[in-house]
């Protein structure tokens, strides 16, 4: 936890950093914060982005949508796990993490997932230091993922979480996925070791 505290002091940013997906400079602001957070974990060989979720639930499709968008035009040095065609979800998460640990032992791992939150926070995109705890919102016990995590608050928590995720507006999820994927690409280009 001490390294996280020093990062906060150096950049004067309180984590999690949060931006509304409707903000006109959302992708640029988020990219700047993500690039700074990534630099604080250097050195690393490459960046692995693990996009958690499933296309069987509108709200939970945020991660796979981000992964698919990144796969279309991936920046140099970015490896992507979790797309609409090949999602990373509760049933294969542990195996995927083992594969990443074996194939990319010196990588920085960024986890992306949807989450539920307060009504006023819906539509916000968050950047946090430390691992993602997937499934926490729906009371699932799954392995933690990543050195850095990105979450998109897609709907309201507190009642019938599975139903809420399945009845989340696709428009919101797609717009948030576009902001997140664009931010990740821009952040990678701000890091000389990855953009070269």
Secondary structure as UniProt FT lines:
FT   HELIX           2..11
FT   STRAND          17..20
FT   TURN            21..22
FT   TURN            24..25
FT   HELIX           26..39
FT   TURN            40..41
FT   STRAND          47..52
FT   TURN            55..56
FT   HELIX           59..61
FT   HELIX           62..72
FT   TURN            76..77
FT   STRAND          78..81
FT   TURN            90..92
FT   HELIX           93..103
FT   TURN            105..106
FT   STRAND          108..117
FT   HELIX           119..121
FT   TURN            122..123
FT   STRAND          124..129
FT   TURN            134..135
FT   HELIX           136..138
FT   STRAND          148..156
FT   HELIX           161..166
FT   HELIX           170..189
FT   HELIX           192..195
//
